[in-house]
Amino acid sequence: MIESKTYQQQRERNFIENTIENTLALLESQFQTEAVNAVRPVLLRIDDLEQLKQLHIAAAKVPNIDAFAQMLNE
């Protein structure tokens, strides 16, 4: 069965939204919510799934929220 273009786009959008939610949850488990809220708007503007996947992996390894914020600005 071939997926329609609209279905593929919606599926990718869902992956993007889930990756953002999971990244934010991971950051909130490590850092203060207020600090995570500071990077939330920038993260929400990213629509490149591969970039978001890399950021999610990085979120598990960064020593502080400032290091993550710097990655967002690169």
N, C-alpha and C positions, 0 to 999 in steps of 0.2 A: 504494500500500500504506500503510495506516495503522499507525503505530507504537503498540505497547501502552504504557500508562501506566508500567508497570514498566520497559520498555525505555527510555523517555524519561528516567525518573529515574536509571537506571544510566548512561545517556549523559551526563547533566548532571554526575553524580558523577565520571565519568571526566574531563570537562572541568575540573572544579574541582581534582581531584588533579593533573592535568597542569599547570594554571596555577600551582599552588603549587610544584610541582617545578621548573618553569621559572623562576619568580621567585627561588626559593632558589639555583638554579644561577647566575642572573644576579648576584645579590648576592655569592655566593661568588667570582665572577670579579673582583669589584671590591674586596671587603673581606675581612678576616681571617675564617676559618671560625669562630673562637670568637665573634666579634661577631655573625655571622649566626646561630649557634646560639642566641644570646640572644633573637632575635626569632622563631625557628622555631615555638615553641609557640603564640604568638599568631596567627601566620599560619595554622597548621594548624586553628585553631578557626573560621576564617572559612568560611562556606558560601554566601556570596553571590557568584555568578560575576561579575557586573558590577563589584562592588567589587574582586574579585581581579584582573580585567583592568586596572582603573585602577591598582592597586598594582604590577602587573607593568610597566606603562609608566613609572610613577614610579621603580621600582627602577633603571631605566636612566639616570635623570636626577639622582638624589639625590647631593649632594656627600659624604655620609657616612652610616654606618649609623644614627647617632642621628636624623638627619632622617627616615629611613625608619621607625624605631621610633616617632617622634612621629606620623607619619601613621597608624600602626596603632592608636594610642590615641585618635584623633579620632573 
